[in-house]
Amino acid sequence: MTQILSAGTDIEAPPQAFAETWSYFKENRGAVIGLVIIAALVLVGATADLIAPYSPILTNNSAFLKPPFWQAGGSLAHVLGTDAIGRDMLSRLIFGARLSLSIGVAVTALSVLCGTILGLTAGYFRGVTEIVIMRVMDIILTLPSLLLAIVIVAILGPGVVNALLAVSIVLLPSYVRIARAAVITEMAKDYVTAAKVSGVGGIRLMINEVLPNCAAPLIVQATLGISTAILDAAALGFLGLGAQPPTAEWGTMLADAREFVLRAWWVVTLPGIMILITVLAFNLLGDGMRDALDPKLKR
Amino acid sequence: MSKYRLLLAAAIPAMLAAAPVSAKTLVFCSEGSPENFYPGVNTTGTSFDANSQIYSRIVDFERGTTKVVPGLAEKWDISPDGLVYTFHLRHGVKWQSNANFKPTRDFNADDIIFAIERQWKESNPYFKVTSSNHSYFNDMGMMKLLKSVDKVDDYTVKVTLNTPEAPFLSDLAMEYAGIQSKEYADAMLKAGTPEKLDQEPAGTGPFMLVQYQKDAIVRYKAFPEFWGGKAKIDDLVFAITPDASVRWAKLQKGECHVMPYPNPADLDAIRKDANVQVLEQPGLNIGYLAYNTTKKPFDDVRVRKAVNMAINKKAIIDAVYLSTGVAAINPIPPTMWSYNNQIKDDPYDPAAAKKLLAEAGYPNGFETDLWAMPVQRPYNPNAKRIAELMQADLAQVGIKAEIKSFEWGEYRKRAQAGEPQTVQLGWTGDNGDPDNFLHTLLGCAAAQNNGGNLAKWCYKPFDDIVVKAKSVSDQAERTKLYEQAQVIFKEQAPWFTIAHSVQLKPVRKEVVDFKLSPFGRHTFYGVDLK
C-alpha cells in the first residue's frame, strides 16, 4: 500500500524546496502534532503482528464484554477489555489501525493517480476530451458522496476492496478538477512555451514539465483526502458494506457494538475515539501542508 | 387534536388512580399500533393482540397452552377418514354492539360461513375489503385444503376437506380465524361503508372496543354478555409505547401492569424490582443453522455431524442470547407435545470433529459460506454475532467460513432458492402442532423449489413418518411418530439447532393469573387485579 502512495505523490523536488517547506511546516504546532500522531499510528499498524497481545479474531468464551483494566471487573489480561464475543479490544484496535490507514492511503493513492491522469488529459487536450471528462466528474459531484459509495458497493458486493474502489470513485472529481485547473494555468506559462519551441513532445511535456508544477495543490488535497477516505470507509463498514467479519475495522466494530452503548461503553467508545483521533490528525497535517505549500499563503 | 390528546393524557392517570374503588382497569403497555381490527389480513403479533380480545373463534387455545378447547363450537365430530368436520355451535352467543350496529340476532352458522368465505372465495363481496391478501389463510394452505363449508342448520356447520389434516383444529384456533358478524357485514355493505366492519369492530369476544387512537391508545370495556362470563377486569387499556426502555419506566411507576419485549440490558434492574415479577417461558420457536444437503460437502452426513460438534453452542447462548435463550437439541421446542427427551445433543468436541472430517475426506477442512440474516428475529437476537462465533469455532477445525448477508427479503428468497451452503434462520410456531415444524420445515414437499426447507433435505424415512403423522388423528400415535422423526433428524443432522429463545414478560405483582402464551400473544380474559 505504501508503495502506491510513494508512486502517486513522489515529486522530484530539489532539496532546498523540501527544506523550505519543512521550515514553514514545523512552525505550525497543530500540524506537527498531527504528523507525530500519524507516525505513531503508522508504526503501530506496521508492527501490529508484534505488539498486539492477541489475534484480533481470537474469541474467548470465558471473557465476554470484560471492561478495561481500570474498571471493576477488568483485568490486565485484556487491557482495554473485550467485545461481545470475547475478542481483545486492544488487539482489534491495533489491527484496525493497520486496515484503516491502508484503506486511507490506498484510496487516496488510487484517486490521486486516476484523478491526475484524467485532469492532466483534460487540461492538456481541452476540447471534446475535456468536456467529456469534466461533465462526468460533474455528474459524480451531484450525487451525495456516501450514497454513491453505497450504490457502488451494492453493485460490486460488500468487502474491503470494493469499498475501497467505491470511495476512490467518490473522491475522484476533486483531484481531476484541481489537476485540470493547475494544468491550464501552467500551460499558459512561458517555460511551457519554451519547452514546446525546443521540441519537447506531448507525453514528456505533460509528465516532466507540467506535472511537477501542479503537484503542490494535489499533495494538500491528498493529505486532507486521506481523512475523508478513512471516514467514508468507516461509514461503509458501519453500514455493513465495508470490511467483512471477522476483520477488525473501526467502523464495523462501532456498528456491531451500538446496542451496548449503555451497558459496555468501551466497545463503542474506543473505535469511535480511534476514528476521531486519526481523522483529526490527518486534517491537522493537511492544514499544515497547505500552509507550507500554497504560494499564496507563503510569507 | 392536541388539546384532545392532552386531555386524554391527563385522563388516564386519573382513571388509574380511581381504579381500585370503582372499576378494575388493566393497562398493557403494547409495543405498537394495530393495523386494523380484522385479524384475517393481519400478520403481526401486535395486531393480533389488539383484535383477539374482541373476537372469538370456532375453537380456542386453552390460555397458556397449545391445547385446543371449545370456542364458539361447543363440540365437534370428525369423520373416521378425517375429511369431514361437523361443528356444533354454542347457543345464545351475543354480539357486541356499537354506534353503527345493533345486533338483532344471536351468533349462528351464517357467521361462521361468512368468516371462512370472506378469506376463501373471491366472489365474496368482502374478499377485497381492507386487503385481499389473507396471508395466514393462504399460508396454511386453506385454499386447497377446503372442499366445502355447509350450513346443516342454524347451529351446525359441516366442513369438508380434500385431504386429511390432523392440525386442522389448531389452525382454526389461530387468530386469523376470528369470527365477524354477517349481519353487521351486510348492514355495512348496504350502507356503502364495508371497511367499517374492520375499523369499528363488533365481535363475540370478552372485550369490546371503546376507542382507538393510532400511536396512542386502544381502550376496551369488558363485554358483559360474553358467552364465557364477564371478564374479571372491567376496563382494558393498551397504552401504545414503542420504546422498550419507556415501557419499563412506565411499568416501574405503575402506569402499566404488563409489558412485552423488555430490553435485555434492563433485565437485571427489572428482576431486582420488588413490585414486578418476570414471567418466563421457552418460546414456541427455534433458531437454527441449516446445511444445504444438496451441495458439497454438506451432502455427507459425517461433515454435518462434524460441524455440529465443532460449534460451541454454550458460548453462543452465553454471548448472544444471554438469559433469553436455552440451547436447542431438537427441531421442536421443549414445551411442545411429542418433544423427545431421550435425545442427546451432539457434544462440543473439536478433536472428534476433526477426526470425522478427515474420515469424510476433508482432513484440512474446506471453504464454505455462512449466511446470517441482517435483522433481529424473535428466535435470534443477533445472527451476525452468532455467525462470527461459529466462524471462529469452525476455523479451529480448519473450515474457512465466509459470512454473507443480504437485505431481509432478498435473504429469504435466495435462501429458499437453495443458494447458500449453510444458512441461519428460525421459525416461530403458530398453532402448537409439531407438524408446523417437522413437516413444514423438514419435509420433502418443502425441500422442493423455493420451499421453506432450507436444508433442501428430502430424506425418505423421515418424510414418510411426518406425512403419515399428518393423516393420523390419534394424538398418542402421532406422538410416537414425531418422537421417532426427531431421532432420525438428530442422526442425519440437517441442521445445527441453535436455541429456543425464552419469552420474558415483566408483570406487576398486583396482576393475578396472567399466563404466558406459547405463541407470544397476550390474552387478558381471565386475568384479575388485586
Interface residues (C-beta under 8 A of the other chain):
Chain A: I57 L58 T59 N61 F64 A84 I85 G86 G240 Q244 P245 P246 D256 E259 F260 L262 R263
Chain B: A265 N312 K314 A315 D318 A319 V320 P374 K384 R385 A387 E388 L389 Q391 A392 D393 A395 E402 I403 S405
